[in-house]
């Protein structure tokens, strides 16, 4: 619990419109602005600053991974061999004595692919742990600054960022370091390459109604007001809102994109800035722009999936051709009298015999598609 959090967080209403993020126009009209108290307890519940970019947890890895491995849209070859293994268990058409021999190599393929997924996701977990445990300087109730983990920051906190430090959350700039004897200008510079890839420094400005009014910790402790702003979104170049300072009737000023420091930016050529957290965790713009980690599927894999469909279609054509010839030959010949073939017709009905022969030939030629296809592609890509 921090200085500006409510003492009864669970009882607070959400700071977002109803049905967020699947809200409609009526929901937005009923709650058009995000409202943040400055210097007092919050009246709404906001997300904390904990971030998670990893894909799996120990509890959901197996079901998620298996659903991805046997997704016909991306891993059609795995689905193909899984069906082949099931068909091998049908005695009437099995060429392996009813044993699903394809399960063994398929299990090895899936296991190897799983190892790659685990290694990739462990790197994401490590990156999340580093980000969440990084230290930020937060203003606390006794009027001093305290080092705090990033994941402990909450909306409404005052944060001091020093030169070359990364911004831990979306901040509205209240004050900046100024040269002695020079009128305050509220200027600072940031590097935004994590947001937009640009390495040139960008100018940012403190809010006009606070830049000259925050000189000491006592000034910050006495600051009172409210922020009305847009709800979280992924538009990094826009920002709408206003900051109303109640102290000495200072009044309201519009908040603009130039007054914002977004999470992931790095402060440069400025000794320090003081800002108030307005978006935290997955509500920050950088997290809103990054989509949930999904299964990787390259253009090559999509092309391979298309080629596999062509191969299965060709294989099916050959099996239809062969099953038709076998059915015609079986109707014209009494195979029970041709002892040296060692062949026995299960069902003399031509239709049933055609179906049995089709799947029998399909299993015989199932290796048209190599079972190690995806593992070979993954190893080559690695």
Secondary structure, 3 states (H helix, E strand, C coil): CCCCCCCCHHHCEECCCCCCCCCCHHHHHHCCCEEEEECCCCCEECCCCCCCCCCCCCCCHHHHHHHHHCCCCCCHHHHHHHHHHHHCCCCCCCCCCCCCCHHHHHHHHHHHHHHHHHHHHHHHHHHHHHHHHCEEEEECCCCCEEEEEHHHCCCCCEEEEECCCECCCEEEEEEECCCCCCCCCCEEEEECHHHHCCCCCEEEECCCCCCCCCCCHHHHHHCCEEEEECCCCCCCCCCCEEEEECHHHCEEEEECHHHEECCCCEEECCCEEEEEEEECHHHCHHHHHCCCCCCCCCHHHHHHHHHHHHHHHHHHHHHHHHHHHHHHHHHHCCHHHCHHHCCCCCCCCHHHHHHHHHHHHHHHCHHHCCCCHHHHHHHHHC
